[in-house]
Structure formats: C-alpha cells, structure tokens
Amino acid sequence: MANKKITELTALTSPASDDVLAIVDVSGTAETKKITVANLTAGGGGDEYFVFNGGGFLSTTSEVAISFGMSTSDSTSFSYVGVVPIPVNCRVVSVRSISQSNGGSTDVSIYKPSGINVTVASQTALGTVNTASHTFNTVHLSTFDSATYDFTAGERLGVTFDSTTNLNGLTVTVLLKTI
C-alpha cells in the first residue's frame, strides 16, 4: 500500500462501524488522525434539515391556513391540504414567504392542529412572529427555532398567515430540523 495512491485502492462498499478512516484535524493540531465509521456518522456532522412548501391565493385579511396541497382558495380551517403530517421528531426553524402584493403587518403562526377540518379559531397557536411590513416580491423570514416548536412524528403541522392587507399569491417554505 505504501506505493499506491488512494484512488488506486480497492473500494470498501459496506464499511463496519469499527473500520477506520484517515482524517486531517485542521481545527486542532493540523495532523492526520484516524476516526472510526461509527464516530464519523454519530453526530458532529451537523443537523439534518428538510422543508415543506405551501402557499396559495389569500384574498382576505382573516387568519388563514396555508395550503400544503393543491387548494387555490384561502380557508380559515385546517383542511386535509392545510396540515402536514410530521414524519420524524423535529423542530420548526423558520418560515420563509414571498407575496404577490403588499400585505402590511403580517402574523405568521405555527399550530399543532388536533385534526383535519378544524377551524383555526378553535386551535391555539404555539407562537406567532410578526412582520411589520410584508412587501411585494420580498422574501420574509419568520424564525421560530426553540423547543416550543418541537413536533413528534405523527403530529400535524399547520401554518397560518394573518395580514392587514390581502397578500394575494403567496409562497411559503417551512424549514424544519430533526431532533
């Protein structure tokens, strides 16, 4: 092996957890060290994130549930397209939104709806972030990243927007990280 390049070595396609790799410790002593496959894959690699996309046409200034399906009308209920079943334990980190019109002061709220076809008014928001001026063609970021917004696999996620002026077309991306 001393006379072979790494690219010339035989590939290992199914490493065991105790197999060893070479790694350069640039944040420490800047020397080459070893690490097991188990230690490499056990955290330290950063958080795992995923997104849900939604939106629709919001022609009202009432608080409305964001559609995560094919609905094109706004709704004050968490319908089957207004909730997302959570696949893994995770936390809502943020909601990014962009609208077709100036929406004025806009509240973005996170919910754990108790079911489908329940009204927004019958549910309690986990929390709300206000954007003082939700403006046309501008990406707005609402940050929620705390334990208050933790979800367990199987729970439902609902997101609402409540603005002082019609937002009209709205696209939304909800960023979540596994916990």
N, C-alpha and C positions, 0 to 999 in steps of 0.2 A: 504494500500500500504506500510506502514511502515514495515510490516513484510514479504514482498515479495522481492525476488531477481529480478533484471531487466529481466533476462531470463524467469521469470515466468509471466511476464505481457502480456496482450493481445497485439498482433501486430496491428499497425496502417498502413494500406496498401495505403491509399490515404491522406497524410497529407495536410492540408491547409497552405497557406503561413504564417498565423499568429500563427500556432501551435508552441510550444516551446520545445526545447531540452536542456539537460544539457551538458555543455562543460567545460573542465578544461583549464583555461588560464595559460598555462605553460610559455609563453613568457612575462607575466606581473606579476601578484600578486600570481600566483600559487594557485588560489582558484577556486572553481566551480561556474560557472555563467550560465545564460540562453542565448539562441540565438534562434531567430525565423527561421523557414524553409526558408523564403524569404531572410534573411540576410546570411544564410549559403550557399545558392545557387547563390547569387548575387556577382560574382567575388570573389576575395580573395582566391579562390581555385586553382589559377594558370592558366596558359594559356592552351588552347586546341590545340594539335598538330595533324597533320596527314601527311602521306607520299605518294609519288608516286614513283614507281620503274620502271626503264627502263634499257636500255643497248643495246648491240648488238655486231656485229663484225665490227671494224673500221680498214680497210686495207689501209687507206690513211692518209696523213698528212694535208689534207684540213680541213677546219672547217666543221664539220658535225653535223646534228641534231640528238639528241638521240631519239631512238625509245621507245615509251611507249606502244607498241603493239607487234605484232608477226613478225616484219621485221627482217631479218638476214643480210641485206646488209646496208652499210652506204649510207647516202644521204645528199646532200647539199641543200635539200628542207625541209620545214616543211610540211610533208605529213600528212594524217589523222592519222598515228600512231606516228607522230613526234610532236604532240601537245597534251596538256591535257586541257580539258575544266574545268575551275575552278568552284567548286560547291558553295563556300562561300567566303565572303571577307576575304582575308588572306595575309600573307607576306611570301616570300621565306626566310627561315632562313639559310639553308645550303644545299650543295650538297656533298654527300659522294660518292667516286668512288674507284673502285679497278680494275686493268687491268691485262691482261694475259701476257703483255710484258712491258718492259721499254719504256715509252713514251716520255722521255725527257721533255723539257719545255712544259707545257700544260696550255692553257687558257680554263677556264670554263666560259661560258657566259649565261646570262638569257635574254630572249626575251618575248615580247607580240606580237606574230605573228598576222598579220592583217587577216589571213585566212589560209586555207589549200592549199597545193600545191603552196606555195610561196617560192622563193629561200631565203636562209639565207642571201645572199648578198644584197637582196632588203629590208631587215629589219634592224632596228637599235637596238643594244643591250642596255638593261637597264644598264648593267655593266658587268665587267669581273674580275675574280680572277685568278691569275697565280700561278701554282705550278711549282717551279723551276725544279724539277725532279720527274716526275710521274713514280714511280718504280713498277715493277712486284710484285704482291701479297702483296701490302701495301695499307691500307685504307688511302685515302687522303681526307681531309676536306677543302672545299671552303666555307667560311662564307660570307653571303650577308645581314644579318639582319639589314635593315634600311628601311625607308619609300620609298626609290627609288624602292624597290622590292615588293610594295603592289599591290595586284590584287583585282579586283571587281568580284563578282560572275558573270559568263558568259564569262569573258575574257579567252583568251588562253595563256597557258604557254608553252614556248619552251626552251630547254636547248641544248647548243652546246659544243662540245669539239674540240679543235684545238691544236694538238701536233706536235712536231718537228720529232717524230718517231712514226711509227704505234703502236697503243695501242693494236691492235688485239681484243680479247674478253674483253668487258668492262661491268661492272655492276654499276648502278647508283641508289642512293636513294636521292630524293629531300624531305627535311623536310620543312613543312610549319606550320605556326600558325595562328589561326583565329584572326581577328582584328575587 
